[in-house]
Amino acid sequence: MPGEGGENFGVDGPDGPFDLSSALRTADGRVDDADVQDFFTGWGIRTLAAGQHHYHPMSYHNGSVWPRDTMLAAEGMATYGFTDEARRVASGMQDAAAL
């Protein structure tokens, strides 16, 4: 975002460009745990949350977990100062890889 030393990619929606920084932060500046838990499985971040209209965990894009994208999300969390959350996601991926 301008003036923040980073870039903000996304697609335009009905209300304008998607703002990842705003989406990740609540009023107190923390990752909203309620939203995160809908996507986080304990070993990865789903492409759609359980309970969303098109959710199907075995589909290609409708709820599956992509390890590469999960780690990109963890890197983004760490970049924005959410190190505890990033550590939790990375630890879950490491645990899954050890199985």
N, C-alpha and C positions, 0 to 999 in steps of 0.2 A: 504494500500500500504506500502511496506517496508519503514521504517523510518518515517512514518507519524502517527503512533500510532493507526491505524485502519486497517480494513480488506476491501478488494475489491473483491466482488463476481461477477461472470458473466459467460457467455458462450463464447467459442471460436468462432470467426467469420472468414471470409476469410483473414482478416489482423491480426489475433492473438486474444488474450484475450480482451474482452470488458473492457474498463477503465471508470468506472462511474465518477470518479473525473474529468477526462478530458472532458467527455461528458457534465458535468454540468457547466463547467467553460469556459468562452470565454477569449480572450486575456487580458481583463481588470479585470478578476477574478470575474465576476458577472454571475448569471444565465442568459442564453440567453433568453430574454423575448419572442422573436419571436417563438422559439421552444416551450417554456412553454405554450404559448397561444394556440398552435395547439392541445395540450393535455388537458389543464385545461378548465373545463366547467363552472367554477364559484362555483361549489359545489363538484367537485371531479376531479381526473385525470384519463383520459381514458387510456385503454390498447393499443389503436391505435389512432392516430390523425385523425380528419376529413380530408379527402382528400387522405389518404393513400390507397393503392390499395385494400386491403381486408376490409376496414372500413365498419362496419355495427353496429350502436349503440345498437341494441337490441340483438346482438349475445353474446355468452358466453365470448369470448376472443378478439373479433375484434372491439373494441371500447366501450365496456361497462365500467362503473365506479365501481370499487371495493373499498368500504369504508376502509377496512383494509389496502389495498395496498396504498391508497391515504394517509393515516396517516403515514404509514412507509416512504413514500417519503417525507412527511412534516418533520418527525423526522430526516431524512437524511439531508434535507436542513438546518435545525436548527443546526445539528451537524457540518456541514461544514461552518457555519457562515452566512447562508442565512436566517436570522431570519425574515426579512420582508416578504419574499416569503413564508416561512413556516407559518407565522401568517395568511397570506392571504388564504392559502389552508385550514388551520384549521378552520378559521372563516367561510369559505364557507361550510365546512362539518357541522359545528354547526348550521348555518342557515338552511341547508337542513333538519337537524334532528328536527328543531323546526316547520317544516311545518305540 
